[in-house]
Amino acid sequence: MELEPALQDRIERDLAAWPMMPARLLHVLAPNVGVDVEVATGAADLATGERLGPGARFRIASVTKPFVAAAALRLVEDGRLSLDATLDGVLEGEYDDLLRRGGYDTVAITLRHLLTHTSGIYDFAADAYDGPAIEGYTALTHREPGHRWTRIEQVRWAVERGHPYGPPGSVWAYSDTGACLVGEIIERETGATMGAAIRELLGYERLGLRHTWQETIEPEPADLPPLCHQYEDGFDVAEFDASVDLYGGGGLMSTCGDLARFFRALLRGDVFRRDGTLSLMTTTQTGIPLTAEAGWDEDPSTAGMFLFRRDIGGRTWWGHDGYWGTTAFACVDRDVTIVAGHQRSNMPKDFDKLAIFGEAFALVDG
């Protein structure tokens, strides 16, 4: 069976099985067997009916987090940051004052805690994972989709609307707030915007990333790919100002091809200068319980630094999901990286976003 037609058939079947799915993207990168293919189906824009083709751009949401963590670890490698640096030092001033007023011990919370989701800092977007609250962040973005958020405004939301999940290091709780604080730390250390700093620290040009940038902050690529619209409930995500998810928890615009190249390079250790840095990033959180309040139901023993471990086809994969329907994972020992997009949040609970990974992997590895 030829691979590309088989993958095309697989995404067509998904689109038929899940009528609420606006579109389907799938990119498989396996250089050892000469595979670098992307297939697409569905609507690039439901309003116009424009058909989706391979290579489209989209908001990657939380798939931004591994970029952010890798950039922070590059600064650690260069001696410009320490994983044991405490927030009272690296976030001195407005952020430190705000967190202290919210009951957070910034002398005890470290960069390591932020990167491992063990800081105890409340997630301003928690209601996106455990069901929208009437006064939650998601509900507000639906009421005011054009509002231009700032990072400090989102952190203030977390401090004023939530409370600490627990002392630092005592519980695991996914936190977009923590990721935004890492973004702030990177900006302070480099003197550049988060997007520009990540670009430089990770070496986009060297990695072959041509269509990845921090939306509305960095300039768009000259050869801008077409937009694949994403959807949340009745909203076209393009109606939301990019600042709804821009400062570290999300914020990057990219393509399946760029994401495949990044995750392959990251998990092969090609992003870092030291051999031990990738091992550090993929060290999981054993012995730390999941807080009962966490909206993101995750086994902490699968969580590294803004990366998650999954078993697919009997192999170990590392990667991350994005809220608006992006999933990217790499299997190092078989040198296969897969990126899939279903382009919508709030899929039914019986939708298995990793099922397509298992089937695509079997086609390639077989």
Secondary structure, DSSP 8 states (H G I E B T S, - for coil): --HHHHHHHHHHHHHHH-TT--EEEEEEEEGGGTEEEEEEEEEEETTTTEE--TT-EEE-GGGHHHHHHHHHHHHHHTTS--TT-BHHHHTTTHHHHHHHHTT--TTT-BHHHHHTT-S----TTTHHHH---TTSHHHHHHH-TT----HHHHHHHHHHH---SSSTTT-B---HHHHHHHHHHHHHHHSS-HHHHHHHHHTHHHHT--S-EETTTS---TT---B---EETTEEGGGS-GGGG-SSSS-EEEEHHHHHHHHHHHHTTTT-SSHHHHHHHT---TT--B-TT-SS---GGGB-SS-EEEEETTEEEEEEEETTTEEEEEETTTTEEEEEE--BSS--TT--TTHHHHHHHHHHH-
